[in-house]
Amino acid sequence: MSFHVIHRQLPSRDRRGALPCVRTKEGRFIHTD
């Protein structure tokens, strides 16, 4: 599984949960209200 595939799947899940997602410099995804 490549990073490109994972990167494309993450935003999809966030949109389903209606949770805005912000990517930090460390590469982590933080959910904001």
Biopython code that builds the backbone (N, CA, C, O; Angstrom):
import numpy as np
from Bio.PDB.StructureBuilder import StructureBuilder

atoms = [
    (1, "MET", "N", (0.846, -1.199, 0.000)),
    (1, "MET", "CA", (0.000, 0.000, 0.000)),
    (1, "MET", "C", (0.888, 1.259, 0.000)),
    (1, "MET", "O", (1.721, 1.444, 0.887)),
    (2, "SER", "N", (0.697, 2.089, -0.982)),
    (2, "SER", "CA", (1.537, 3.281, -1.077)),
    (2, "SER", "C", (0.957, 4.445, -0.289)),
    (2, "SER", "O", (-0.224, 4.446, 0.057)),
    (3, "PHE", "N", (1.790, 5.428, -0.011)),
    (3, "PHE", "CA", (1.346, 6.594, 0.762)),
    (3, "PHE", "C", (0.264, 7.353, -0.009)),
    (3, "PHE", "O", (-0.661, 7.908, 0.583)),
    (4, "HIS", "N", (0.396, 7.368, -1.353)),
    (4, "HIS", "CA", (-0.580, 8.084, -2.193)),
    (4, "HIS", "C", (-1.983, 7.515, -1.991)),
    (4, "HIS", "O", (-2.961, 8.259, -1.911)),
    (5, "VAL", "N", (-2.068, 6.193, -1.911)),
    (5, "VAL", "CA", (-3.372, 5.542, -1.728)),
    (5, "VAL", "C", (-3.949, 5.885, -0.363)),
    (5, "VAL", "O", (-5.130, 6.214, -0.249)),
    (6, "ILE", "N", (-3.121, 5.810, 0.672)),
    (6, "ILE", "CA", (-3.578, 6.114, 2.032)),
    (6, "ILE", "C", (-3.992, 7.578, 2.133)),
    (6, "ILE", "O", (-4.990, 7.914, 2.772)),
    (7, "HIS", "N", (-3.209, 8.439, 1.493)),
    (7, "HIS", "CA", (-3.479, 9.885, 1.551)),
    (7, "HIS", "C", (-4.827, 10.206, 0.903)),
    (7, "HIS", "O", (-5.523, 11.127, 1.330)),
    (8, "ARG", "N", (-5.186, 9.447, -0.121)),
    (8, "ARG", "CA", (-6.457, 9.703, -0.809)),
    (8, "ARG", "C", (-7.634, 9.126, -0.027)),
    (8, "ARG", "O", (-8.747, 9.644, -0.123)),
    (9, "GLN", "N", (-7.412, 8.085, 0.728)),
    (9, "GLN", "CA", (-8.497, 7.454, 1.474)),
    (9, "GLN", "C", (-8.850, 8.236, 2.744)),
    (9, "GLN", "O", (-10.015, 8.289, 3.138)),
    (10, "LEU", "N", (-7.847, 8.838, 3.377)),
    (10, "LEU", "CA", (-8.091, 9.570, 4.628)),
    (10, "LEU", "C", (-9.098, 10.712, 4.460)),
    (10, "LEU", "O", (-10.064, 10.778, 5.221)),
    (11, "PRO", "N", (-8.907, 11.607, 3.495)),
    (11, "PRO", "CA", (-9.856, 12.710, 3.314)),
    (11, "PRO", "C", (-11.272, 12.192, 3.059)),
    (11, "PRO", "O", (-12.245, 12.820, 3.477)),
    (12, "SER", "N", (-11.394, 11.058, 2.380)),
    (12, "SER", "CA", (-12.716, 10.490, 2.071)),
    (12, "SER", "C", (-13.441, 10.134, 3.368)),
    (12, "SER", "O", (-14.622, 10.443, 3.522)),
    (13, "ARG", "N", (-12.747, 9.495, 4.289)),
    (13, "ARG", "CA", (-13.367, 9.090, 5.560)),
    (13, "ARG", "C", (-13.755, 10.328, 6.371)),
    (13, "ARG", "O", (-14.814, 10.363, 6.998)),
    (14, "ASP", "N", (-12.889, 11.341, 6.350)),
    (14, "ASP", "CA", (-13.166, 12.553, 7.118)),
    (14, "ASP", "C", (-14.424, 13.240, 6.605)),
    (14, "ASP", "O", (-15.226, 13.738, 7.395)),
    (15, "ARG", "N", (-14.602, 13.268, 5.289)),
    (15, "ARG", "CA", (-15.792, 13.908, 4.713)),
    (15, "ARG", "C", (-17.051, 13.155, 5.133)),
    (15, "ARG", "O", (-18.097, 13.760, 5.365)),
    (16, "ARG", "N", (-16.943, 11.842, 5.227)),
    (16, "ARG", "CA", (-18.105, 11.030, 5.629)),
    (16, "ARG", "C", (-18.489, 11.364, 7.065)),
    (16, "ARG", "O", (-19.672, 11.441, 7.394)),
    (17, "GLY", "N", (-17.492, 11.561, 7.915)),
    (17, "GLY", "CA", (-17.764, 11.853, 9.323)),
    (17, "GLY", "C", (-18.039, 13.333, 9.545)),
    (17, "GLY", "O", (-18.331, 13.756, 10.664)),
    (18, "ALA", "N", (-17.942, 14.127, 8.464)),
    (18, "ALA", "CA", (-18.195, 15.570, 8.573)),
    (18, "ALA", "C", (-17.230, 16.209, 9.566)),
    (18, "ALA", "O", (-17.602, 17.122, 10.304)),
    (19, "LEU", "N", (-15.981, 15.723, 9.581)),
    (19, "LEU", "CA", (-14.988, 16.296, 10.488)),
    (19, "LEU", "C", (-13.845, 16.912, 9.689)),
    (19, "LEU", "O", (-13.111, 16.195, 9.009)),
    (20, "PRO", "N", (-13.688, 18.225, 9.762)),
    (20, "PRO", "CA", (-12.588, 18.892, 9.059)),
    (20, "PRO", "C", (-11.252, 18.305, 9.500)),
    (20, "PRO", "O", (-11.047, 18.033, 10.683)),
    (21, "CYS", "N", (-10.355, 18.113, 8.553)),
    (21, "CYS", "CA", (-9.061, 17.507, 8.899)),
    (21, "CYS", "C", (-7.914, 18.422, 8.493)),
    (21, "CYS", "O", (-7.882, 18.938, 7.376)),
    (22, "VAL", "N", (-6.979, 18.615, 9.407)),
    (22, "VAL", "CA", (-5.821, 19.468, 9.111)),
    (22, "VAL", "C", (-4.540, 18.665, 9.248)),
    (22, "VAL", "O", (-4.343, 17.964, 10.241)),
    (23, "ARG", "N", (-3.666, 18.766, 8.249)),
    (23, "ARG", "CA", (-2.407, 18.008, 8.299)),
    (23, "ARG", "C", (-1.292, 18.886, 8.856)),
    (23, "ARG", "O", (-1.062, 19.992, 8.366)),
    (24, "THR", "N", (-0.610, 18.396, 9.869)),
    (24, "THR", "CA", (0.452, 19.175, 10.498)),
    (24, "THR", "C", (1.784, 18.918, 9.821)),
    (24, "THR", "O", (1.891, 18.036, 8.969)),
    (25, "LYS", "N", (2.796, 19.682, 10.194)),
    (25, "LYS", "CA", (4.131, 19.524, 9.608)),
    (25, "LYS", "C", (4.682, 18.138, 9.902)),
    (25, "LYS", "O", (5.447, 17.589, 9.109)),
    (26, "GLU", "N", (4.296, 17.572, 11.040)),
    (26, "GLU", "CA", (4.787, 16.246, 11.413)),
    (26, "GLU", "C", (4.169, 15.165, 10.541)),
    (26, "GLU", "O", (4.638, 14.027, 10.523)),
    (27, "GLY", "N", (3.100, 15.528, 9.808)),
    (27, "GLY", "CA", (2.464, 14.543, 8.934)),
    (27, "GLY", "C", (1.274, 13.884, 9.609)),
    (27, "GLY", "O", (0.723, 12.911, 9.093)),
    (28, "ARG", "N", (0.871, 14.416, 10.776)),
    (28, "ARG", "CA", (-0.275, 13.812, 11.477)),
    (28, "ARG", "C", (-1.556, 14.527, 11.080)),
    (28, "ARG", "O", (-1.526, 15.684, 10.661)),
    (29, "PHE", "N", (-2.667, 13.844, 11.212)),
    (29, "PHE", "CA", (-3.948, 14.457, 10.868)),
    (29, "PHE", "C", (-4.726, 14.810, 12.130)),
    (29, "PHE", "O", (-5.031, 13.941, 12.946)),
    (30, "ILE", "N", (-5.042, 16.088, 12.281)),
    (30, "ILE", "CA", (-5.775, 16.520, 13.471)),
    (30, "ILE", "C", (-7.208, 16.887, 13.104)),
    (30, "ILE", "O", (-7.440, 17.622, 12.145)),
    (31, "HIS", "N", (-8.153, 16.379, 13.859)),
    (31, "HIS", "CA", (-9.567, 16.689, 13.601)),
    (31, "HIS", "C", (-9.975, 17.932, 14.379)),
    (31, "HIS", "O", (-9.793, 18.007, 15.594)),
    (32, "THR", "N", (-10.529, 18.908, 13.664)),
    (32, "THR", "CA", (-10.963, 20.131, 14.339)),
    (32, "THR", "C", (-12.475, 20.250, 14.295)),
    (32, "THR", "O", (-13.114, 19.759, 13.365)),
    (33, "ASP", "N", (-13.045, 20.895, 15.292)),
    (33, "ASP", "CA", (-14.505, 21.036, 15.341)),
    (33, "ASP", "C", (-14.945, 22.139, 14.390)),
    (33, "ASP", "O", (-16.138, 22.419, 14.279)),
]
sb = StructureBuilder()
sb.init_structure("model")
sb.init_model(0)
sb.init_chain("A")
sb.init_seg("    ")
for serial, (resi, resn, name, xyz) in enumerate(atoms, 1):
    if name == "N":
        sb.init_residue(resn, " ", resi, " ")
    sb.init_atom(name, np.array(xyz, "f"), 0.0, 1.0, " ", f" {name:<3s}", serial, name[0])
structure = sb.get_structure()
